[in-house]
Amino acid sequence: MSSPNLYEVRLPAGDVPGFDVGRKNDNGSRLYNPEDWFSKGYVGVRFIGKGQGITHIRPALNVWTNVFIGQHNGIVWLEDLTLHNGPRSAIQAGTGLWSGLPFFPKFRLVTRGVMLDCSQPGMWGMFTYECDRDDADLTIFGELLSEHTSYAHQWAKYGAIWNRVTVYSSGGDDFKARPDASEVRPVSGARIILRDCTLKGWNGPRSTRGGAGTTLQGIPGCDVLIERCVYWGGAGSHCRCIMIDDGEGKASTLGAPGHVVIRQVAAQGSSERTDYGDTLVRVGPLSGAMVAKSLTLDRCSLWGKNMAVQFGGIPAGKLVVKDSNTPALRDWANAKAFDTTFEAQLPRPQRRVPISEGLIA
């Protein structure tokens, strides 16, 4: 795919003040107007730094969101820089229905080679409404956040793709999506793709929301692929690696959920609960609605003492668990320093089924 035609803004080494694009948000931040590049035939803007740890975008004094992007029909691209957080967030794109603006299907946030450094107390790292996400080679440190390092409220058209993203720490979830019909508009044909990512450190010490490595609270009109990702879960409430639910019914009017594929994913956690009440992976309803049209768990490596994998809200015959926790996958996990003493279990009405046995239901 060819690169989009973007207007370029070259950022110097050293500290660069935060800015706004498309809508003035915080006093004291520079405002970039998208019409300045649209009028020249560009489809968006590309901010290019000198490299991670070299160009630092920092919030001005009393600015709550370091980079704010108002909803518009274009692309904002950040590349080769370090982005720091304000007391609210490092970057926000869109405000959904609150904006009072029409829906913009070309609204997209792209990052390439960016470090998100949330080294001061704040709420969120990346916060988006009705905005497509395309992040590659993104590194996130979010231990001092009280909520999620990446929080998305609905997409513009295509959805979200995370390639080679590493999250070292977070307040709440590492990656969270939650479309709510009271805040956003419907989208169909979108996809959420997490590929070759490493996720750690969710549910941090300042968390007000609990947390998981990946949390999807409703996937209306959206398919999901989580592939070749590694989840380093911890003990107890830190064990939750992948959580997908129906959004407590808040997303039901936005469309039917799509298909979910979890492929070649490795995850570990542990629990002292002998009732298998702590879950490593859970795809299931909170309000009784269908969660996914189908679910395939394929060639995964899932381990941990008293760890459960729970599935529900999936039509009969559309749940497949196969080729997981094989001897070869155990060897691979051991080489990664996973503790493979205990295999994750699927609680069923008759008995707990080890993941390695597989399941069609």
VEXNULO-895176 format. One record per residue (C-alpha): residue number from 1; residue in three letters; x, y negated, z negated. Coordinates in pm, whole numbers. Layout:
% residues N
(NUM, ALA, (X, Y, Z))
...
% end
This chain:
% residues 361
(1, MET, (0, 0, 0))
(2, SER, (139, -342, 95))
(3, SER, (195, -599, -177))
(4, PRO, (-68, -873, -205))
(5, ASN, (16, -1220, -75))
(6, LEU, (89, -1405, -400))
(7, TYR, (207, -1756, -476))
(8, GLU, (532, -1729, -677))
(9, VAL, (625, -1916, -992))
(10, ARG, (988, -1851, -1094))
(11, LEU, (1044, -1873, -1468))
(12, PRO, (1387, -1955, -1614))
(13, ALA, (1587, -1770, -1877))
(14, GLY, (1512, -1866, -2235))
(15, ASP, (1185, -1977, -2391))
(16, VAL, (891, -2074, -2169))
(17, PRO, (575, -2223, -2324))
(18, GLY, (257, -2023, -2288))
(19, PHE, (2, -2135, -2031))
(20, ASP, (-356, -2108, -1908))
(21, VAL, (-476, -2004, -1563))
(22, GLY, (-812, -2111, -1428))
(23, ARG, (-960, -2246, -1749))
(24, LYS, (-826, -2463, -2026))
(25, ASN, (-829, -2266, -2350))
(26, ASP, (-590, -2398, -2612))
(27, ASN, (-479, -2761, -2634))
(28, GLY, (-113, -2805, -2551))
(29, SER, (-90, -2519, -2299))
(30, ARG, (-13, -2590, -1936))
(31, LEU, (-302, -2525, -1698))
(32, TYR, (-251, -2361, -1357))
(33, ASN, (-541, -2406, -1114))
(34, PRO, (-606, -2106, -882))
(35, GLU, (-736, -2342, -612))
(36, ASP, (-378, -2464, -572))
(37, TRP, (-279, -2126, -422))
(38, PHE, (-614, -2019, -278))
(39, SER, (-607, -2333, -59))
(40, LYS, (-273, -2216, 86))
(41, GLY, (-400, -1869, 175))
(42, TYR, (-267, -1680, -127))
(43, VAL, (-483, -1428, -314))
(44, GLY, (-322, -1486, -653))
(45, VAL, (-16, -1593, -847))
(46, ARG, (301, -1409, -949))
(47, PHE, (501, -1528, -1251))
(48, ILE, (854, -1384, -1224))
(49, GLY, (1102, -1401, -1509))
(50, LYS, (1472, -1319, -1530))
(51, GLY, (1411, -992, -1717))
(52, GLN, (1286, -847, -2044))
(53, GLY, (1461, -1011, -2337))
(54, ILE, (1584, -1292, -2110))
(55, THR, (1267, -1485, -2022))
(56, HIS, (1040, -1524, -2325))
(57, ILE, (689, -1666, -2293))
(58, ARG, (604, -1797, -2640))
(59, PRO, (288, -1965, -2768))
(60, ALA, (302, -2333, -2846))
(61, LEU, (233, -2447, -3201))
(62, ASN, (-131, -2394, -3304))
(63, VAL, (-208, -2200, -2985))
(64, TRP, (-398, -1880, -3063))
(65, THR, (-367, -1703, -2729))
(66, ASN, (-29, -1727, -2558))
(67, VAL, (-150, -1678, -2199))
(68, PHE, (-520, -1728, -2121))
(69, ILE, (-667, -1643, -1780))
(70, GLY, (-1013, -1768, -1699))
(71, GLN, (-1235, -1549, -1481))
(72, HIS, (-1183, -1612, -1110))
(73, ASN, (-1166, -1412, -787))
(74, GLY, (-792, -1352, -778))
(75, ILE, (-482, -1179, -911))
(76, VAL, (-248, -1287, -1191))
(77, TRP, (82, -1095, -1186))
(78, LEU, (350, -1105, -1459))
(79, GLU, (693, -956, -1390))
(80, ASP, (1031, -911, -1562))
(81, LEU, (971, -1102, -1883))
(82, THR, (887, -1071, -2252))
(83, LEU, (544, -1189, -2362))
(84, HIS, (494, -1281, -2728))
(85, ASN, (166, -1294, -2917))
(86, GLY, (-22, -1576, -3079))
(87, PRO, (-240, -1536, -3390))
(88, ARG, (-524, -1409, -3168))
(89, SER, (-353, -1235, -2875))
(90, ALA, (-59, -1233, -2638))
(91, ILE, (-279, -1250, -2329))
(92, GLN, (-651, -1268, -2260))
(93, ALA, (-811, -1239, -1917))
(94, GLY, (-1179, -1327, -1887))
(95, THR, (-1465, -1366, -2130))
(96, GLY, (-1735, -1158, -1959))
(97, LEU, (-2093, -1277, -1982))
(98, TRP, (-1984, -1540, -2231))
(99, SER, (-1814, -1727, -1947))
(100, GLY, (-2146, -1812, -1780))
(101, LEU, (-1968, -1748, -1448))
(102, PRO, (-2064, -1512, -1164))
(103, PHE, (-1903, -1169, -1141))
(104, PHE, (-1565, -1171, -963))
(105, PRO, (-1475, -830, -809))
(106, LYS, (-1117, -937, -724))
(107, PHE, (-1025, -1042, -1078))
(108, ARG, (-710, -848, -1167))
(109, LEU, (-421, -859, -1415))
(110, VAL, (-95, -694, -1306))
(111, THR, (226, -642, -1506))
(112, ARG, (560, -506, -1384))
(113, GLY, (857, -462, -1614))
(114, VAL, (701, -662, -1898))
(115, MET, (768, -625, -2272))
(116, LEU, (479, -716, -2501))
(117, ASP, (641, -823, -2828))
(118, CYS, (381, -871, -3102))
(119, SER, (633, -954, -3372))
(120, GLN, (408, -1193, -3562))
(121, PRO, (74, -1105, -3724))
(122, GLY, (-211, -1121, -3477))
(123, MET, (-524, -941, -3362))
(124, TRP, (-474, -805, -3009))
(125, GLY, (-196, -762, -2759))
(126, MET, (-381, -760, -2424))
(127, PHE, (-753, -841, -2420))
(128, THR, (-959, -837, -2098))
(129, TYR, (-1321, -873, -1982))
(130, GLU, (-1448, -765, -1639))
(131, CYS, (-1090, -752, -1519))
(132, ASP, (-901, -476, -1336))
(133, ARG, (-572, -372, -1493))
(134, ASP, (-256, -252, -1318))
(135, ASP, (37, -205, -1556))
(136, ALA, (367, -32, -1476))
(137, ASP, (688, -6, -1678))
(138, LEU, (521, -194, -1962))
(139, THR, (665, -167, -2314))
(140, ILE, (457, -264, -2617))
(141, PHE, (546, -328, -2981))
(142, GLY, (232, -401, -3182))
(143, GLU, (284, -293, -3542))
(144, LEU, (186, -634, -3682))
(145, LEU, (-147, -644, -3500))
(146, SER, (-470, -583, -3689))
(147, GLU, (-645, -442, -3381))
(148, HIS, (-553, -288, -3045))
(149, THR, (-247, -341, -2829))
(150, SER, (-460, -311, -2514))
(151, TYR, (-835, -372, -2528))
(152, ALA, (-1048, -377, -2213))
(153, HIS, (-1415, -468, -2187))
(154, GLN, (-1521, -344, -1843))
(155, TRP, (-1354, -372, -1503))
(156, ALA, (-1396, -589, -1195))
(157, LYS, (-1397, -314, -930))
(158, TYR, (-1113, -61, -939))
(159, GLY, (-1062, 0, -1311))
(160, ALA, (-729, 42, -1486))
(161, ILE, (-403, 218, -1411))
(162, TRP, (-118, 259, -1658))
(163, ASN, (203, 396, -1508))
(164, ARG, (505, 461, -1730))
(165, VAL, (372, 256, -2019))
(166, THR, (535, 307, -2359))
(167, VAL, (356, 194, -2674))
(168, TYR, (574, 215, -2985))
(169, SER, (322, 77, -3234))
(170, SER, (-24, -74, -3264))
(171, GLY, (-267, -207, -3518))
(172, GLY, (-563, -3, -3397))
(173, ASP, (-570, 188, -3067))
(174, ASP, (-283, 190, -2819))
(175, PHE, (-524, 181, -2522))
(176, LYS, (-892, 110, -2572))
(177, ALA, (-1182, 47, -2334))
(178, ARG, (-1532, -38, -2455))
(179, PRO, (-1793, -170, -2209))
(180, ASP, (-2093, -318, -2388))
(181, ALA, (-2403, -415, -2190))
(182, SER, (-2450, -723, -2408))
(183, GLU, (-2109, -856, -2297))
(184, VAL, (-2040, -730, -1943))
(185, ARG, (-2200, -632, -1613))
(186, PRO, (-2216, -291, -1439))
(187, VAL, (-1937, -154, -1218))
(188, SER, (-1946, 169, -1016))
(189, GLY, (-1667, 370, -859))
(190, ALA, (-1395, 256, -1100))
(191, ARG, (-1120, 479, -1240))
(192, ILE, (-910, 481, -1556))
(193, ILE, (-570, 641, -1492))
(194, LEU, (-298, 688, -1752))
(195, ARG, (5, 858, -1600))
(196, ASP, (353, 928, -1738))
(197, CYS, (287, 724, -2052))
(198, THR, (425, 767, -2404))
(199, LEU, (198, 660, -2689))
(200, LYS, (296, 633, -3054))
(201, GLY, (228, 445, -3374))
(202, TRP, (-145, 374, -3351))
(203, ASN, (-350, 293, -3662))
(204, GLY, (-73, 76, -3802))
(205, PRO, (-39, -73, -4149))
(206, ARG, (-249, -384, -4072))
(207, SER, (-524, -195, -3889))
(208, THR, (-885, -297, -3955))
(209, ARG, (-1025, -48, -3700))
(210, GLY, (-854, 287, -3749))
(211, GLY, (-723, 396, -3416))
(212, ALA, (-618, 656, -3162))
(213, GLY, (-366, 678, -2882))
(214, THR, (-640, 641, -2623))
(215, THR, (-1001, 549, -2707))
(216, LEU, (-1271, 521, -2441))
(217, GLN, (-1608, 421, -2586))
(218, GLY, (-1827, 480, -2284))
(219, ILE, (-1716, 536, -1925))
(220, PRO, (-2017, 416, -1720))
(221, GLY, (-1959, 443, -1346))
(222, CYS, (-1599, 542, -1412))
(223, ASP, (-1383, 854, -1369))
(224, VAL, (-1089, 921, -1602))
(225, LEU, (-752, 1086, -1536))
(226, ILE, (-495, 1122, -1815))
(227, GLU, (-189, 1291, -1668))
(228, ARG, (162, 1376, -1787))
(229, CYS, (128, 1161, -2098))
(230, VAL, (287, 1234, -2436))
(231, TYR, (105, 1148, -2760))
(232, TRP, (308, 1141, -3081))
(233, GLY, (32, 1170, -3340))
(234, GLY, (91, 1177, -3713))
(235, ALA, (-88, 1313, -4017))
(236, GLY, (-453, 1267, -4116))
(237, SER, (-613, 962, -3956))
(238, HIS, (-301, 914, -3743))
(239, CYS, (-357, 1245, -3562))
(240, ARG, (-624, 1123, -3318))
(241, CYS, (-464, 1118, -2976))
(242, ILE, (-750, 1103, -2723))
(243, MET, (-1105, 1000, -2819))
(244, ILE, (-1379, 963, -2555))
(245, ASP, (-1741, 906, -2655))
(246, ASP, (-2069, 755, -2534))
(247, GLY, (-2011, 411, -2685))
(248, GLU, (-2297, 459, -2933))
(249, GLY, (-2538, 391, -2649))
(250, LYS, (-2406, 38, -2583))
(251, ALA, (-2283, 136, -2235))
(252, SER, (-2579, 352, -2128))
(253, THR, (-2755, 80, -1924))
(254, LEU, (-2432, 11, -1731))
(255, GLY, (-2446, 344, -1548))
(256, ALA, (-2392, 718, -1582))
(257, PRO, (-2050, 838, -1701))
(258, GLY, (-1800, 988, -1459))
(259, HIS, (-1567, 1290, -1461))
(260, VAL, (-1277, 1337, -1706))
(261, VAL, (-953, 1522, -1627))
(262, ILE, (-681, 1564, -1890))
(263, ARG, (-386, 1726, -1714))
(264, GLN, (-34, 1817, -1831))
(265, VAL, (-75, 1615, -2149))
(266, ALA, (125, 1688, -2465))
(267, ALA, (-7, 1588, -2806))
(268, GLN, (66, 1670, -3167))
(269, GLY, (-74, 1581, -3509))
(270, SER, (-141, 1743, -3844))
(271, SER, (-401, 1756, -4118))
(272, GLU, (-444, 1901, -4465))
(273, ARG, (-817, 1956, -4399))
(274, THR, (-875, 2327, -4362))
(275, ASP, (-1222, 2272, -4211))
(276, TYR, (-1065, 2143, -3890))
(277, GLY, (-1242, 1811, -3935))
(278, ASP, (-950, 1611, -3798))
(279, THR, (-932, 1604, -3421))
(280, LEU, (-636, 1583, -3186))
(281, VAL, (-858, 1541, -2879))
(282, ARG, (-1231, 1469, -2893))
(283, VAL, (-1469, 1420, -2603))
(284, GLY, (-1815, 1399, -2753))
(285, PRO, (-2115, 1176, -2823))
(286, LEU, (-2176, 941, -3111))
(287, SER, (-2541, 876, -3026))
(288, GLY, (-2639, 1197, -2845))
(289, ALA, (-2587, 1073, -2488))
(290, MET, (-2394, 1246, -2211))
(291, VAL, (-2026, 1155, -2232))
(292, ALA, (-1893, 1291, -1900))
(293, LYS, (-2028, 1465, -1591))
(294, SER, (-1750, 1720, -1629))
(295, LEU, (-1433, 1775, -1830))
(296, THR, (-1121, 1966, -1727))
(297, LEU, (-833, 2024, -1970))
(298, ASP, (-553, 2166, -1756))
(299, ARG, (-196, 2275, -1843))
(300, CYS, (-189, 2082, -2169))
(301, SER, (35, 2131, -2472))
(302, LEU, (-161, 2065, -2794))
(303, TRP, (-20, 2144, -3137))
(304, GLY, (-56, 2078, -3507))
(305, LYS, (-156, 2220, -3841))
(306, ASN, (-538, 2232, -3880))
(307, MET, (-580, 2040, -3554))
(308, ALA, (-913, 2063, -3372))
(309, VAL, (-1003, 1989, -3012))
(310, GLN, (-1375, 1908, -2994))
(311, PHE, (-1596, 1883, -2686))
(312, GLY, (-1962, 1788, -2646))
(313, GLY, (-2193, 1573, -2439))
(314, ILE, (-2089, 1762, -2121))
(315, PRO, (-2338, 1947, -1895))
(316, ALA, (-2342, 2325, -1921))
(317, GLY, (-2087, 2492, -1699))
(318, LYS, (-1888, 2170, -1654))
(319, LEU, (-1628, 2222, -1931))
(320, VAL, (-1306, 2398, -1831))
(321, VAL, (-1001, 2455, -2051))
(322, LYS, (-726, 2643, -1868))
(323, ASP, (-354, 2726, -1851))
(324, SER, (-272, 2541, -2174))
(325, ASN, (-32, 2618, -2460))
(326, THR, (140, 2883, -2248))
(327, PRO, (481, 3018, -2358))
(328, ALA, (647, 2786, -2105))
(329, LEU, (457, 2486, -2242))
(330, ARG, (554, 2584, -2597))
(331, ASP, (919, 2591, -2492))
(332, TRP, (880, 2250, -2329))
(333, ALA, (718, 2109, -2645))
(334, ASN, (992, 2255, -2863))
(335, ALA, (1251, 2085, -2645))
(336, LYS, (1063, 1756, -2707))
(337, ALA, (1094, 1821, -3085))
(338, PHE, (723, 1896, -3127))
(339, ASP, (630, 2125, -3413))
(340, THR, (462, 2417, -3235))
(341, THR, (412, 2632, -3544))
(342, PHE, (35, 2583, -3523))
(343, GLU, (-176, 2579, -3211))
(344, ALA, (-471, 2340, -3178))
(345, GLN, (-810, 2513, -3201))
(346, LEU, (-1148, 2476, -3031))
(347, PRO, (-1422, 2516, -3295))
(348, ARG, (-1706, 2720, -3142))
(349, PRO, (-2025, 2857, -3303))
(350, GLN, (-1878, 3206, -3340))
(351, ARG, (-1512, 3129, -3415))
(352, ARG, (-1223, 2892, -3357))
(353, VAL, (-1071, 2951, -3014))
(354, PRO, (-697, 2884, -2968))
(355, ILE, (-634, 2647, -2680))
(356, SER, (-419, 2911, -2509))
(357, GLU, (-724, 3138, -2464))
(358, GLY, (-899, 2884, -2244))
(359, LEU, (-1271, 2824, -2214))
(360, ILE, (-1547, 2775, -1959))
(361, ALA, (-1870, 2645, -2106))
% end
